[in-house]
Structure formats: structure tokens, C-alpha cells
Amino acid sequence: MAQEKSTSASAKLTELLKLQVGSISETIEKEGRTIFGGSNNLLGTDEITDFCIEFLQLLVALLESRDPHDDGSPQFHALEMFFNGLSKQILVRGGRVEDLVRYIQFMQRTLIEALAHDKKNTTVDDTRDALLFLSGTFNELILAVFQAYLDEKERTINAQEAELRETATPITEIWDGVLTLPIIGTLDSNRTMLVMEALLNRIAKEHANAVVMDLTGVKNIDSQVSHHLIQMMRAVQLMGADAILTGIRPEIARALTSLNIDMSGVTTRASLSDGLKEAFRRMGIQVSHKAI
């Protein structure tokens, strides 16, 4: 009985869509141009026309499927993927998920209003079943849009984190086996651990013999970070590389001494240039001015 009602409601909606496809398409296309086109510049006129046509074709395909209520059917999946893709397209172009959700609700309202205008050929039961179908289907489509939004946000956050890691750890191989790591800005515990992980991985990858860490751009560090910094130096040494610390500002030097941190075994030099010279000396590399 339920299957019969479902089939009847689907058949009614399919008939309605086919009879009024022109006016329904025109109405949702007009609203699409208002929300996404014009000065909003999120979608072109042709793109809006195309996605309105594709939406109605996919909806008819779902209605004509064996069980339109089956959200696991290929037809329903195709409709979900359509809105998933549209959502990503609009978000990438700077649109808001709220506007897309309102637009989907407008699409649903347009279909319901078209159904209401067809009272003469529609029974109360058909109308109720059609409304239930539209409500359930569009709720799922809105969920698909939010899922796409969350996926896109996660992708953006991951990309930003990767970019942050890259800029936070500007490790450069300045000579074969010699790495430099200029640290700029605030050095907190989280960033120190991030730098340590990236540095140790780079030492292993490049088979580095010496690492010059320059603190010229660091204004201050606390006791916890100081300990992390020394741990980083020790870890570099455990990896078989020489660790040279350069550019220690007077205030950082005072902080390190007042914290009573064991600096034995840590090589320091005044500047990055001096640190590189020390690294080259230890590796037996001699750099000299070319005779003119």
C-alpha cells in the first residue's frame, strides 16, 4: 500500500514537472541569477541555466526510478553529487553556504507552489505524499550541501596548516650537508615542537652534517621553550649532525643564563655568517675570496 502511494505521488510529481517544466525552470533560474549572478559574480548566466536544467532532469530521473524514496539508489546519489559539486563550486568562488541552502529551499517551495496550482487534478492524499517526498528529499540534499561545506572547510584548514608549517620552518640546504634554520617571531612550545619535527626529518632526508639555527629574529623565549630549544640541539646531535646556535640577542642570553639551563656542548656563534663559517670549518670546507 505504501509503495502504491509512493508511486502515485511520484507519478503525480513527474507529470507536474513535465507539464510545468518551462515555468518551474524559469522561476528557479531567475532566483538563481539573483543569488549567484549579477554583481555577486558567483555563476555565469549559462552556468545557472545549465544547472537548473540538470537539476530538473535529475529530479525526474529520481521520480521515475523504482523507489524514489530510496536514498541509496543511483538516481538519488546522482542528485546528491550534483548539489555537492554545486556547493563546492560556489564556495570556492567565495559564495556562502547559507545562500545555497536558501536557494534549495526556494526550489522546494517552487515545486510545492506548482503542486498547489494543480489542485483540480490532485487528491489530498497525493498532495500529502508529494509534500512528504519533497520534504524528505530536499532535507537530504541540504545535508549533502552542508557535508560539502564541511569537506571544503577541512580542506582549506589543512592547506592553511600545511602553509603555516612551511613558513614556520624555512629550512634551507645552503651547502651540501649544511642546513640553515632562521627562526623569526615568537617561539612557543607548539611551534618549537613543529620546528623540531621538520628539522629532524630534513636532517634524515638530506643526510646533513651540520645545522645552523639562527635566533636573530626571536625577541624572547620562556623557560619551557628554552628547554625545548636545547632538546632540539641535543636531538640534532643524536642524529649525527653538528648543531650551531647563532644570533642570540642579549635579552635571550640573559634569559638562558637566569634559567640555569645546561648549555654545555652547545656551540654558539654571534651571527649566521659566523655559524656557517664554523660549519664549513668542521666539514673541512674552505671558502676564500677569488684572487683578482
Phi, psi and omega in degrees: 000314179298320179296322179295317179298318181298315181297320180296315180295319180295318179297322180295315180295320179299315179299317181298315181297319182291324181286323186247020185303324182297309183289322179295315180297318181297319182293312183286333177291319180298316179294323178298320179294325180293317185278317189252341184262201177056226183292339178291329171053039178265326179221146177281165181301316180295322179296319180295317178299315182297317184285334175293317179296315181296320179300313182294323178296318180292324179293318177296319179299321178293316181296329181270000179286171184301316178223096183299340180276353182281105182282005175256002182286155178301325181293319179292320179298321180297320179294320177298314181295327178299311181287328176300313180293319179297319180300311180298319181299316182288320180295319179298329181271009175095008179283171182251143180295329180299320181294321180293320179296317178298324180292320177297320177296325177296319177301315180298316181297322180297318179293320179295318179295322177296323178294320181294330180284351183251039186298324186301325184256014185233131177276166179298318180296318179298317181297315180298314181295322179294320179296319178297318179298312181297318181298311181296316183295312183290330174298318178295322180293323178294321176298321179296322179294316179295324178296318178298321179298314180296319178299317182293320179296318179297319179297319181295316180297317179297320179294319179294321179295320179296319179294320179296318179298322181294315182284334181282342182230070182282070182277128183232135173274102187274341176207161179304115178085000181242118179254144173241145179223090174282125180253125183236140176093200182281134180249097178260181185298315182299315182292323179299317179295322179296316180296317182299315181298314181295320183294314181296320177297321181290323177300316180294319183291317185268356185053048186291145178259337182212144178231127177250113179258120184254123183256018183304323184272006180262125184276318179202158177220151178264180185297319182296316180294323178302315178297318178299321181297315178294322176300322180296317178299316179297318181297320178299317180295321178296333178282359177091011181249155175277136179250126181235126183256127182230167173069030180285117180287157182306318182294326178287322178299317178297320181296318182294320180288322181291336180275358177056043180272135180289111181256009181297138180086356179262121180274128178237149175221159187293318186226169178299322179299314179296323179296318179294319178300320179295319179297316180295321181298317181293331181269002179076022180263131180246125179248126182222161177291142178286131179292132181262000000 
